[in-house]
Amino acid sequence: MRVQLITQLFDPENAIKGLSFVKELSSCGYDIEVVTTYPSYPGGRIYYGYKMRIVQVEEIDGVRVVRLPSYISHGKSAIGRLLSYATFSISAFVYSLLFTSRPDVIYSYYPPMMGGVAGALLGFIKRRPFIYDVQDLWPEALSATGMLKDRRIIRCVDLVINWVYRRAAAIVVLSDGYKNTLISKGVPESKIHRIYNWCDESRIQKQPSTVQEENEYFDITYAGNFGPAQALSFVLEAARSLQDDGHKAIRFLFLGDGIECNELKQQAASLGLSNVVFKGRVPPEQVGAELQAADALLVHLADQPVFSITIPSKTQAYMAIGKPILMAVAGESAELIKKAGAGIISRPCAPDEIAKAALAMSKSSPAQLASFGDCAKNFYITNMSQKNGVEKISLLMKSLIKK
């Protein structure tokens, strides 16, 4: 059974449905071709060892990976982002139409909407089922982050994405909130499948830590992107509140990078925060050690309706590693942590509440902190593991191929 995976994000970039997903799916008996571009996320520059070419075919751990050109943009420009998505999707469509044999299933993972358009057109032309994996709700996410404000453009995006939903043989969503939203848009419930995301488990497996642990601090670590959606300026305000109240032993560590990184560093400097540390990007193989060294892990998103029905991808990594979670995201994510018994909840973009939650976490007994971590890991293994998710996707593919 041949599967064509269309995704702008792929290894060595950190993609949820990247190489580990493809290898797991291959072990179920699928022959998979990955159509992607040259790695550049999140820094906006092509990774060392790669060069933009018309086409580059490589084999990674037995997986055929075809890299195609695209415009690179990971900055604040909405036009730049859309151009990046559009150029890759056009490259993927043209290559797949002219140079690939007929697959049994087309699976479009990323980018939002435009990857779906390419997959829908290919599915129609090649008369093959097309699965659309929805990681971001458009146009809702664009409006929430301020990337698009023109209502006419937003309306056009909505029309296009609804056409993609109609063309898809099946739609995979990451949360029940996404599923309910699509149903409210008129998408038949029978074609929507909620399959939780997972994390790259190979990157966070228990490993000897090279991170120097400082017992004098209670470290709350955030790992991921620094962008408008994450709204991390409110976390810095919470850090100031804790510092001003004399709780200097509670420290926030930030791992990663993004378009708001410099602004956040300037904010921390202007506030005179001694309880905030920016550690920058760390090698993927070191991420697990950094998370293991933390006392608790932080998730934060802007207080927007669209984010109340999502589950940030870092949630799975945090749970898999078995650490207490400070969840500052409204809605489904908060309910998930509450259900799992995996940590403490705070309202997002509310510095005083985030500070109170951080203080409560720091005052929890070692036994309570261990219980949070154990509950998080058990919930992940039972409901969110890669094995669990891939089995569900494999069954979905088989059901479509039989039709």
N, C-alpha and C positions, 0 to 999 in steps of 0.2 A: 504494500500500500504506500503510494507516494504522496508526500505532503510537501507543499511549498510554503515556507514561513517567510512572510514579508515583515521586516522590522528594521527601523532606522537605528535602533539601539541594539548592540550585540557586543559580546566579548572582543577585546579586553575592557570595554565599558561595563559598568555595573548595571546589568539589565535583569529584571526579575525572571523573564522568560528568555534567557540567553543560552549559553552553551550547556549548562547543567540540565536545563529543561529539555533541550534537544537530545542530549545523550540518554536521558531517562526515557524519553519517548521512543528513541531508536531501539532501546532494549525491549520495547513492547512489540517490535516487529515492523516499524515504519522506516521507510527510506526517505530521509528529509534533506531538502535543499534549502539553505538559508539565503535569502536575498537581502542584503544590507548595504551600508555605506562605510566610509572610512571613519574610524573612531576619533571623536573629538570632544565628547561630553565629559565633564561640564566646562572645561577650560576654554573651549572655542578654538583650539588648535589641534591639528592632526597629530596623533600620537607618534612618538619616535619609532622609526622602523617602517612607517607607512608613507606612501606618497600618492596623491590623487591621480588616478589613471582612469581611462575609459572603462576598463573592467579589470578586475583582479580576482582570480579564482585561487582559493587556498583550501587546504584540508586541515582541520583542527580536530585532533582526537577522532579521526575517522568521519568527521562531518564535513560535507561540501559547503563551503561558504563563498558566495559571490559578492564582491564589493563593487559598488557603482558610485559614480560621482554625484555630489549634491552640494548646494551652497551651504556654508557653515555659518551658523549664527545661534549663539546661546545667550545673547545679551538682553537688554530691556526692550529692544525694538520689536514691536508686534509684527511689522512688515518683514523684518529680517527673519523672525521665527517662522512666519507663514511661508516665506520664500524658501527657507530650508526644508520645511515639510513638503512643499509643492515640488521642488526640484528632485528630491529623493523619490517621491511617489511617481513622478513622471518617468524617472530612470528605471524604477522597478517595474512599472507597467510595460514600457517599451521592451526591456530585456525579456521579461516573462512572456510577452506576447510573441516575440520573434525568435527567441533562442532557447526556450525550455520546452521539454516534452510535456504532454498533458498530465497534470497531477490528478490524484484521486480527491484531494482536499486542498483548498487554499485557506491559509490561516493568516489573517492580518492582525498584527499585534501593535505596531507603532509606526508612524505617528497618528495622533488622533485625527479623525475625519478623513484626511487626505490619503492615509494608508488604507482606510476603509473604502474610499472611492476607487483606488487602484484594484483592491481585492474584489470589489463588487463588479467592476467592468470585466476583469479577467474571468471571474466566475460565470458571467453572462456569455462572454465570447467562447470560452472553452467548455461551457456547459458542465461545470463542476460546482459542487457545493462550496460556499464561502462562509467561513466562520469569522465573525468580527469580535475581537477582544477589546472591550471598552475599559480603558484605564483612566480616562478623563471624560467627563460629561461636557460636551460642547453644545451650545455656546455658553452654558452656565459658568464653566471654569474660566473662560476668557473674560467674562463680565466681572467675576469675583476678584480676579487679579488685576483688573484695570487694563488688560492688554487691548481689549476692544471696547469702545464706548459708542460708536456710531450705530444707532438702532437699525438702520437699513442693512448694514453689513451683518449685524447679529441675526437679523431676520433671514438673510441669504444663507448664512451658515446653518441656521436651524432647518431650512428647507432641504439643504444638501444632506445633512446628517440624517434627517428622517427618511430620505431616499435610500441611504445606505442601510438603515435599519430594515427597510422593506425588502431590499435585495438579499440580505443575509439569510442563509439557511439556518443559522444559529448564532446567538449572541452570548458571549461569556462576560459576566460582570463580576466585580470584586466585592460587592456588598449587597445586602437586601435593600438598602436605600436606593442604590442605582437601579435595581430591578423594579422597585415600585415606581420610580420616576419614569422609566421607559414604558411601563404599563400605562401610566397616566398620559403618555404621549400617543397611545394607541398601538403600541407594539404588542403582538400576541404573547401572552404569558408562556405559552408552550415553547416558544423559541428562545426564551431567556433562561440562562443557566448561571446561578450564583456559584462560583467556584473561588474560594478565598485565594488570594495571592500567597506565595510563600517567600522565603528568603534563599539566598545562595548559601546553603547549609555548609558547603565545603569551606567557605571563607570565615565561618564563625565557630568551627569546631573547636573543642577544648584544645588549647595549645599552650606550651610554656610561655608565660608572659614576660616580655622584656620591658614592660611598663613599670616604672618605679612608683610604688604605692606610698602615699604619704598619709599616715594614720591620723594626723592632726586635722585633716579635712574630711568632710562628708561630701564626696564628689557626685554631682548630678551631671551626667554627660548627654549632650545632644550630638547626634551624628547624622549628617545629611546635607541637603541643599540649603543655601541661604538666599531665599528669594522672597518676593511679595507674598506668596501663598503661606510661607512659614511665619511671617510677621514676628520675627525674633526680637524686634526692638522692645516689645512688651516684656519679654523675659529679662532683658537687661534692666528694665525698670523694676522688676521684681527683685533682681539682684541688688539694686540700689536700696530698695526698701529693707531688705535683710541686713545689708551692711550698715545702714543708718540706725537700725534697731539693735546693733551690736552682735548679730549672729554671723560673725566673721568666719566661723568654721565651715559654713555651708558655701560650697564653691561650684560654679557652673563652668563646665568644660565644653568647648565647641569644636567638633571635628568636621572638616569639610570645607566647602568653598561655594561661591555663587555670586550673583550680580549685586547683592547687597552686603557683601563681606566687608568692603572698605568702609561703608557707611556705619556698619555695626561696630567696627573697631574704633571709628571716630567717636561714636556715641559713648562707648565704654570709656574711652580716654577722657572725654569731656565730663563724664559723671564721676571720674576718679575711682573707678571700680577696681578694687584689688582682689575681688572674689570672682572674677571672670578671666578665663584663659582661652585664647584662640590657638588651637594646636595645628590648624591648617589641614590640608589633605594628607592622609596617611596611605601607604601602600595597601592594596586590598587584603593582602595576607596578614597585615597587622591590625586590621579593624577588629577582629575577634578579640585580640589581646587587650585592645583599648576598652572595649565594652565590658570585658570580664573584670577589668581593674576598677570600674565605676562602682559606686555604692547604689546608685539608682540611675535610670535612663529616662530622658525627657522626650515627649512628643508634643509639638505645638503647631497649630495651624490658625490662620485668620478666622475670625468669627463671622463666617459667611454661610448662608444656607446650603450651598453646594458642598461645603466641607463637612457638614453635619451628617451627610449620608455616605461618606467615604471612609476608608480605612487606610491611613498613610502606610506606605510600604515598609517603613522602618519599624512599624509595630511588630511585624512578623519576626524580624531579626532580633528585636529586643526580647520577645517572648521566647524564641528558640534558644537564646543564650541563657535564659533563666535568671533574669535580674528584675528587681522591683521597678515598676513603671509609674512615672508621673505623667498622666494623660491629660493634657490641656487641649483637648479637641471636643467639641460638643457633639451630641447625637450618638450615632451608632458606635463610634470608636470608644466613647466613654462607657456605653452599655456593655461592650465586649469585655473591657477590663474589669468592670464590675461583676459581670457574669463569671469570668475566669477567677476572680479573687486575686488579681495580679498586681494591684497597686492602689494608688490614690488618684482621685479625679479632681480636676480644677476647671473652672470656666476659662476659655481661651481669651487672650487679649485683656486680661484683668490682673494687672500686676500684684495687687494686694492679695488676691485669692491664690495666685501662683506662689507667692511668697509663703502664705499660710500652709499650702500643700507641701512645699519644700521643707518647711520647718517641721510639719507633722511627720514627714518621711524620715527626717534626720533624727527625730525623737523616738521612732519605732524601735522596739527591742530587736536584738539580733535574731531571735526566733521568728518574730513577725516578718522581718525583711527576708529571711530564708523561706518562709511560707509563701510570701508574694512571688518570689523567684520560682519556687517549685510549681506553684499553681500556673504561672505563666508558661513554663516549659511543658507541663502536662497538657494544657489546653492546645498549645501549638502542635504537639505530636499527634493529638487526637483529631484535630480539626483543620490544621493549616499546613501540614508538612508537604513537601514537594511530592513525595510518593502518593499521598492522598489526592493531591490536585491533578497530577499527571494521570492517575487511574481514571478520574472522572472525565478528563479531556479525551483520553483514549476511547472510553466507552461512547462519548459523544461523536467522535469521528467515525467509529465503526457503525453507529446507528445511521449516520448520514450516507456513508458509502453503500449501505445495504438498500437504501431507498431507490 
